[in-house]
């Protein structure tokens, strides 16, 4: 895959994630609990963000930009600019970052395919 195509796919996935996350946030807003918003983020937005990235080799910078997008949305959700608060909330809600999800999926695939 050429660098330009990979960059375009990366930007499309980020834009799709932001679009889905913001539409949920606008429609539901602060009326729903954080539990509901986190579950919607996990089930509706994360698949958009992770689509195609399981088969692509991303550089570290691209992986961390996925984490950045999720962390920024969580900062908005929890009304904070402190990343330690976001990390605590992620742990409390058992919400994994995209890098962790992709790593787990890769390890699972490797363990299945080489057995």
N, C-alpha and C positions, 0 to 999 in steps of 0.2 A: 504494500500500500504506500503510495507516495506521501510525502510529508504534507503537501497541500490538501490532499483528500483527507488525511488523518486529522488535520487541523479543522477542516470544515465539519467533519463528523463530530469532533469534540465540541465545537461551538454550537452545533445544532442540538446536541444532547443537553448542554448547559442551558440554552435558551428554552428548550422544552421543559426542563426541570423548573426553571424560574417561572415560566408561564403557568405550569400546573400548580406549583406551590402558591403563587400569588393568587390564582383564581380560587383556590380553596380558602386562602386567608381572607380574600375579599368577600366571598359568599358566606362563610361561617363567622369569620372575625373572632371577636372575643366572646361570643355567645356560647361557644362550645368549650369544654374543658381541654386542658393541655393533653390529656390522655387521648381524646378523640382526634385532635389535630396531629399528634405524633403518629397515631395509627394510620390516618389518612396519608400522611407524608410517607410512611413506610410502604403502604400498599399501592398508592397511586403515583407518587412522584419519584421514588427511588427506582422503580423499574424503568422509567423513562430515562433517568440519568445513567443507569447501568447497561441499558440496551446496547449491544454491539461491543461493549468494552471487554467482555469475557473472552472474546476471540482476538482482540487487538493487543499488541504489545505497546503499552503506553509508557512514556518516560515518567520519571518520578515527578517532574514538574506538572505534568498533566493530571497525574493521580492526585496530587495535593490540591490542584485547582478544583477537583470534584469535592474534596473535603471542605475546601474553603466555601464553596457554594452552599453546602449543607450547613456549615457552621454559621454563616451569615444569616441564613433563614432562621436558624434556631435562636440567634441573637435577637432577631426581630420578634420572634414568637415569645421569648422570655423577657423581652424588654431590658436587655443588658448589653453592655459592650465588653464585659469581662469574660474572656474565654474560659477561665476556671469555673465560672458559674455554668457555662454551656457544657463543659466536660462533666461536671457533677450531674446536671440534668440528663445528659445522654446516658450516663451510667445508671441513673435512677430509673429511666424509662427503657433501659436495655436497647438503646438505639445505636447501631454500629455505623461508623463512617464508611463511605464507599470503598476506601482502600482496604479496610478490614473485611468487608463483604466480598470483594473481589479476591482477596487472599484466601479466604475460607473456601470459596468456590473453586479456586485453582487447586488448592490442596486436596479437596474432595475429588476433583476430576483426576488428579495425578494418582491418588490412592486407588481409584476404581480402575483406571486404564492400565496400570502397571501390575495389577494382581492377577 
